[in-house]
Amino acid sequence: MSKKCNPITFVTRMMRLGVLLAWVGSASVYAGALPADVTKALRDAGIPLHAVSFVVQPVDATKPVLTHNSDLALNPASVMKVLTSLVALEKLGPAFTWQTRVWAMGEIKQRTLNGDLVIQGEGDPTLTLERLWLLQREIKARGIDAIQGNLILDTRYFELPALDAGVLDGEPLAVYNALPGALLANYNATSVRLKVVADSVLITPDLSLPELILTSQLVVDDMPCGEWKDRLSPITFDAVRNELRLEGRYARDCGEKQLNLNVYDPTRHFDATFRALWKQSGGELSGHTMLASAPGDNAALFSFSSLPLAEALRNLNKYSNNVMTRNLYLTLGAAHAGTPATLEKSRLAIDAWLAEKKIRAPELVLENGAGLSRIERISARSLVQILQAAYASPYFSEFESALPIVAVDGTLKRRFVDTPVAGRAHLKSGTLQDVRALAGYVLNHSGQRVIFVMMINHPNAEHGDGAQRALLTWAYAHSTQPQRTRRAKK
């Protein structure tokens, strides 16, 4: 009997076939002019030229100094975040803030709310534990320590289809797979600490979530710590028992480590986190949690503002935060076409911005705006135009400063440290299975800012670091164009 084909596997295979056919029809007309170090690095990695696309172009130039397969529609992974970030800066503004509104539905007497507490979210992606604590402090400042009623959550700001957190790679507990939510607490991350005690591994939560059972079946050994997370397998969550179970092996040499997991859906996680923080600070909450609409006809007790967008983008891009980007992408849809936010409205918002900038990107495929997708596509040529639009934007400083600095911070802190671009390039990286990408700006040897885009889509893409290094070095040394000279005034 033949095996049934997994739908996700089938789609992935068909997409790979489509990309392969595009490669076959896109011969490399620049192959003879490509830098030898780049072609050698690709050859050594087993990556064919038809699986690579790149452009090196000074920001104020109309033509690239080096280009290869620039029209290919490739998967950019997290590099897609530069598009979502730039559209957000221009359409929402760097000072934009998300609002979380709170209502007290009842009489407040002797620091007790005799009624329900209502919380309405509009997708604030910066609501960390610290900021949720600040929100609760605002509640207490209004004279509430005890709530003799229910917790009402209004999540209608987002209208989403059923989403599977593990659809990309079968890892639903991976925190990078967290789903977006109108009420999102601490990036939807449940944080636990692992510590060797005698010959066992103790698991303790950073915040004791109500009724969550933590079970350790980890075996302690004397191996080097190394890639310790890879040895934690399997990690499972039993939703019926509300039990998080860790198996595998843990090195004594690791000491104490923090592990972040995507355990609950966003609404349940917000509820559990809110209750745990409230209890930790001495608050009381006697009722149940319900999903319902906020009382729009009544004045809110207060509105809690997020961090400004410009500040949020630094965390989003420096550390390639997927769920922050997904919330931001949905926010663009609501701003463009009204609430509730939907994925279709978000796509329309991106299309409208591209049309406004006269950027034609017929190859563009968007799913969630974060690059956490097997179907998202864009070309190097389109990315160059987007990065040129960013350079011309009044918010360019905010945009560029949010990108990781090579060999200095974020996802690039430990990469390309021994190259001349260390500390001289702001680049967004993108990583998925079979995908490696970089895009942003390099300050070359003569002080000119140069746009750099490179994408690799191939089963050997994980070995493409050498080719990226070689092309970055070339861009630093060879991308200078003649400086324009000004005539002296007579």
QUIZI-V169853 format. One record per run of one state. SS is the DSSP state (a for helix, b for strand, c for the rest). FROM is the first residue (numbers start at 0). TO is the last residue. If there is no record, write none. Layout:
ss: [SS SS]
from: [FROM FROM]
to: [TO TO]
//
This chain:
ss: [c a c a c a c a b c b c b c a c b c b c a c b c b c b c b a c a c b c b c b c a c b c b a c b c a c b c b c b c a c a c b c a c b c b c a c a c b c a c b c b c b c a c a c]
from: [0 6 24 30 33 35 45 48 51 58 65 68 73 74 76 92 98 109 111 120 128 141 145 147 150 154 157 158 173 174 177 185 188 189 197 199 205 212 221 227 231 234 238 242 251 254 255 261 265 280 283 285 288 291 301 305 308 318 321 337 340 341 342 356 364 365 376 378 379 392 395 401 404 405 409 412 424 432 434 443 448 457 460 463 464 478]
to: [5 23 29 32 34 44 47 50 57 64 67 72 73 75 91 97 108 110 119 127 140 144 146 149 153 156 157 172 173 176 184 187 188 196 198 204 211 220 226 230 233 237 241 250 253 254 260 264 279 282 284 287 290 300 304 307 317 320 336 339 340 341 355 363 364 375 377 378 391 394 400 403 404 408 411 423 431 433 442 447 456 459 462 463 477 489]
//
